[in-house]
Amino acid sequence: MRTDHGRRGDGGPITAYVTDLGRALRGPRGARRDVTAELADGLRDAADAYVDAGIPEREAQVRAVRECGPVADVAAAYAPELAAVQGRRTAAVCALSMPATVLAWGLTWRAEVPSAEAPVTPAGTHPWRLGVLSDLTDWAGIAGGSAGCVLAGLLVVSARRAVPVRLVLALLVGLCGGAVLVSTVCSAVMNVANAELIEWMLAGSTPAVVLSLATGAMSAWQLVSLFRTADFAFRRG
């Protein structure tokens, strides 16, 4: 009769092996947890088969672990998969948030800012600067979102090893990171060069103030995600 001894988290060889592997893996926490849980189940299935054949439980676990291989080798084998998961998350963040921000700002200004036909622009401002920089910000957001969509698809292909994962991650960091940088710099320059006009606009638009705060938080999220992806793309080993 089959026992379930191998299913216990008893601190035996399998538990120790999976714990060491979890420490060696790099990647999103949820993905690492899924990998270690799946591997633990496989090891315990193998150990249970040995127990059913009459081998003592601890020796069965030792054999299952030995057959799996050194922790460093297993971690290296899972590295591309975990890197692709991180890349897909970053690509999704850029693909969804950047065009959405452009659309939200466009709708907000159209709804909240008075018509350009009315002479309400503060004296001494330079509307052309606002227009040029705003257009650059919009195009950067659209380009970054488009790049995120394309590279997310490439990362799905790279999971089957058809495309090197690191190459796609490097493109993701370069293209989407460049778009975020252009958008951020243009926004900063726009706010400085047209400080009086921006202040006048925001003073009469509560949605614009809320959207400004949301945009700042979204930019921080994008940068953190891109930084994590860059760690996979450019770190040696």
Backbone torsions as a table, in degrees:
resi	resn	phi	psi	omega
1	MET	NA	134.1	-176.5
2	ARG	-73.6	135.2	177.0
3	THR	-99.5	172.0	179.5
4	ASP	-119.3	29.0	-176.5
5	HIS	-58.4	-39.3	-175.3
6	GLY	-68.6	-10.3	-178.5
7	ARG	-85.3	-9.2	-175.6
8	ARG	-79.1	137.5	172.0
9	GLY	-83.4	72.0	-170.0
10	ASP	-97.4	13.2	-179.8
11	GLY	73.9	17.8	-179.9
12	GLY	-79.0	-168.5	-177.6
13	PRO	-56.7	-39.4	-179.2
14	ILE	-66.0	-45.5	179.2
15	THR	-60.5	-43.6	179.8
16	ALA	-64.3	-41.4	-178.9
17	TYR	-64.2	-47.2	-178.8
18	VAL	-64.7	-37.9	177.7
19	THR	-63.0	-45.4	178.0
20	ASP	-62.3	-39.5	179.3
21	LEU	-65.1	-41.7	178.6
22	GLY	-59.2	-35.5	177.7
23	ARG	-72.9	-29.6	-177.5
24	ALA	-81.9	-25.1	-177.7
25	LEU	-73.4	146.4	174.6
26	ARG	-122.0	133.1	-179.8
27	GLY	153.0	-178.8	178.2
28	PRO	-56.1	141.7	-174.9
29	ARG	-57.6	-45.6	-178.6
30	GLY	-62.9	-39.9	179.1
31	ALA	-66.5	-40.2	178.0
32	ARG	-64.3	-39.3	178.9
33	ARG	-64.5	-39.7	178.2
34	ASP	-64.2	-41.7	-179.6
35	VAL	-62.8	-48.2	-177.6
36	THR	-67.8	-35.6	178.8
37	ALA	-66.1	-42.6	180.0
38	GLU	-65.2	-42.6	-179.8
39	LEU	-66.7	-40.4	178.9
40	ALA	-60.8	-41.8	177.9
41	ASP	-62.1	-42.3	179.0
42	GLY	-64.2	-41.9	178.7
43	LEU	-64.4	-40.3	-179.2
44	ARG	-70.8	-33.0	173.5
45	ASP	-62.4	-43.8	179.1
46	ALA	-64.5	-42.2	179.3
47	ALA	-64.8	-38.7	178.6
48	ASP	-62.3	-37.6	178.5
49	ALA	-64.0	-39.6	176.8
50	TYR	-66.3	-39.5	178.6
51	VAL	-62.9	-42.2	178.2
52	ASP	-61.9	-27.0	178.9
53	ALA	-84.2	1.5	176.0
54	GLY	99.3	7.8	179.2
55	ILE	-87.6	137.7	178.6
56	PRO	-56.1	149.9	-171.9
57	GLU	-57.3	-49.2	-176.6
58	ARG	-62.8	-43.0	177.8
59	GLU	-64.2	-34.6	177.4
60	ALA	-63.1	-42.1	178.4
61	GLN	-66.4	-41.1	178.6
62	VAL	-59.9	-43.4	179.4
63	ARG	-64.1	-43.0	-179.7
64	ALA	-62.0	-42.4	179.0
65	VAL	-65.7	-42.2	-178.6
66	ARG	-62.7	-40.2	179.8
67	GLU	-66.9	-27.4	-178.6
68	CYS	-70.8	-32.6	177.5
69	GLY	106.1	171.2	-179.8
70	PRO	-60.3	147.3	-179.4
71	VAL	-57.1	-43.1	-177.4
72	ALA	-61.3	-39.9	-179.9
73	ASP	-68.3	-41.2	179.7
74	VAL	-66.3	-41.8	178.3
75	ALA	-61.6	-40.2	178.9
76	ALA	-65.8	-35.1	-180.0
77	ALA	-68.0	-33.8	-179.8
78	TYR	-85.0	-12.5	-174.0
79	ALA	-56.1	-48.1	179.9
80	PRO	-60.8	-38.3	179.9
81	GLU	-63.9	-44.8	-179.6
82	LEU	-69.4	-36.4	177.1
83	ALA	-63.6	-39.7	178.6
84	ALA	-65.0	-36.6	177.4
85	VAL	-62.0	-46.8	178.6
86	GLN	-61.7	-42.6	179.4
87	GLY	-62.9	-42.0	179.6
88	ARG	-63.6	-37.0	178.3
89	ARG	-64.9	-44.2	179.7
90	THR	-65.3	-43.5	178.4
91	ALA	-60.3	-40.3	179.6
92	ALA	-66.2	-40.5	178.1
93	VAL	-58.8	-47.8	-178.7
94	CYS	-69.1	-41.9	-177.4
95	ALA	-63.8	-34.6	-177.5
96	LEU	-90.4	-43.5	-170.6
97	SER	-79.3	-36.3	-173.7
98	MET	-69.9	-51.7	176.0
99	PRO	-64.1	-34.2	179.9
100	ALA	-64.0	-38.3	177.7
101	THR	-64.9	-43.2	177.8
102	VAL	-59.5	-46.7	-179.8
103	LEU	-63.6	-43.2	-178.3
104	ALA	-63.1	-42.2	178.8
105	TRP	-66.5	-41.0	179.0
106	GLY	-60.5	-45.3	179.4
107	LEU	-67.4	-37.7	-178.8
108	THR	-65.4	-47.9	-179.1
109	TRP	-66.1	-37.1	-179.8
110	ARG	-65.1	-34.9	-177.4
111	ALA	-84.4	-32.6	-169.4
112	GLU	-104.1	-31.2	-175.0
113	VAL	-83.7	134.8	179.2
114	PRO	-60.0	159.2	-177.9
115	SER	-59.9	142.6	179.7
116	ALA	-66.5	-16.5	-179.8
117	GLU	-71.8	-24.0	-179.3
118	ALA	-82.9	135.6	-177.7
119	PRO	-78.9	63.2	-176.7
120	VAL	-107.8	0.7	-178.9
121	THR	-69.5	131.4	-179.7
122	PRO	-57.4	143.5	179.4
123	ALA	-65.9	145.9	176.1
124	GLY	87.8	-1.7	179.2
125	THR	-90.6	169.7	-176.5
126	HIS	-126.4	85.4	-176.0
127	PRO	-56.1	-32.5	-178.3
128	TRP	-61.9	-34.7	178.5
129	ARG	-63.5	-43.2	178.6
130	LEU	-60.7	-42.8	-178.3
131	GLY	-65.8	-46.4	-178.4
132	VAL	-63.9	-48.8	-178.3
133	LEU	-66.9	-36.3	177.4
134	SER	-64.3	-40.5	178.0
135	ASP	-64.2	-41.9	178.3
136	LEU	-61.8	-41.2	178.4
137	THR	-62.7	-43.2	179.8
138	ASP	-63.6	-46.6	-178.1
139	TRP	-65.6	-36.0	176.8
140	ALA	-64.0	-40.6	178.3
141	GLY	-65.2	-41.4	178.8
142	ILE	-66.9	-42.8	179.7
143	ALA	-64.2	-43.3	179.2
144	GLY	-63.8	-40.9	178.0
145	GLY	-65.7	-40.8	178.7
146	SER	-64.5	-43.4	178.0
147	ALA	-61.5	-39.9	178.3
148	GLY	-60.8	-41.6	179.0
149	CYS	-62.7	-48.4	-177.4
150	VAL	-64.0	-45.0	-176.0
151	LEU	-72.3	-28.3	173.8
152	ALA	-61.8	-40.6	176.2
153	GLY	-64.8	-41.3	178.3
154	LEU	-63.9	-33.7	179.2
155	LEU	-69.9	-29.2	173.3
156	VAL	-65.7	-42.6	177.8
157	VAL	-66.4	-39.6	-177.3
158	SER	-65.3	-24.0	177.6
159	ALA	-64.0	-23.0	176.3
160	ARG	-94.9	12.7	177.2
161	ARG	66.2	18.4	177.5
162	ALA	-75.9	-26.7	178.5
163	VAL	-132.6	136.1	178.9
164	PRO	-59.4	128.5	-176.5
165	VAL	-62.0	-43.1	-176.8
166	ARG	-62.6	-35.7	178.3
167	LEU	-63.2	-44.6	-179.7
168	VAL	-66.2	-39.4	178.6
169	LEU	-64.2	-39.3	178.5
170	ALA	-63.7	-41.5	176.5
171	LEU	-63.5	-40.0	179.5
172	LEU	-61.5	-47.5	-179.7
173	VAL	-64.2	-42.9	-178.1
174	GLY	-66.8	-48.4	-175.6
175	LEU	-75.2	-53.2	-178.9
176	CYS	-70.9	-37.3	176.8
177	GLY	-63.8	-40.3	176.8
178	GLY	-63.3	-39.7	179.0
179	ALA	-65.0	-42.3	178.2
180	VAL	-64.1	-40.6	180.0
181	LEU	-63.7	-46.8	179.3
182	VAL	-60.8	-45.3	-179.0
183	SER	-61.9	-43.7	-178.2
184	THR	-67.1	-45.4	-179.5
185	VAL	-64.3	-44.5	179.2
186	CYS	-61.7	-41.1	179.5
187	SER	-64.0	-42.1	180.0
188	ALA	-64.6	-46.7	179.4
189	VAL	-63.8	-40.1	179.2
190	MET	-60.7	-42.0	-179.6
191	ASN	-67.6	-35.8	-179.6
192	VAL	-76.0	-46.3	-176.4
193	ALA	-68.8	-26.2	-177.9
194	ASN	-125.5	42.1	-172.9
195	ALA	-55.9	-43.9	-176.9
196	GLU	-67.6	-40.8	-179.9
197	LEU	-68.4	-42.3	178.6
198	ILE	-62.7	-43.0	179.5
199	GLU	-62.6	-39.8	178.5
200	TRP	-64.1	-41.3	179.6
201	MET	-64.7	-48.9	-176.4
202	LEU	-66.6	-32.3	-178.2
203	ALA	-61.9	-28.9	-178.6
204	GLY	-103.5	12.9	-175.7
205	SER	-142.5	98.3	176.1
206	THR	-62.7	-42.5	176.4
207	PRO	-57.5	-35.6	179.4
208	ALA	-66.5	-37.3	177.8
209	VAL	-64.6	-46.4	178.9
210	VAL	-61.6	-42.8	-179.7
211	LEU	-66.6	-34.2	176.5
212	SER	-61.0	-44.8	178.6
213	LEU	-65.3	-42.3	179.8
214	ALA	-64.7	-38.0	178.9
215	THR	-64.6	-41.1	177.2
216	GLY	-61.8	-43.5	178.7
217	ALA	-65.2	-39.7	179.7
218	MET	-65.8	-40.1	178.2
219	SER	-63.3	-40.4	177.9
220	ALA	-63.3	-41.4	178.1
221	TRP	-62.4	-43.5	178.5
222	GLN	-60.4	-45.4	-177.1
223	LEU	-66.0	-41.4	178.5
224	VAL	-62.8	-44.5	-179.8
225	SER	-65.1	-40.9	177.9
226	LEU	-65.5	-37.8	178.4
227	PHE	-63.3	-42.9	178.1
228	ARG	-63.8	-39.2	178.3
229	THR	-67.8	-38.6	178.2
230	ALA	-61.8	-32.9	178.2
231	ASP	-61.8	-39.1	176.9
232	PHE	-72.2	-38.1	-173.3
233	ALA	-72.0	-36.3	-169.1
234	PHE	-117.0	-10.2	177.7
235	ARG	-72.6	138.1	178.3
236	ARG	-76.1	150.5	177.8
237	GLY	92.4	NA	NA
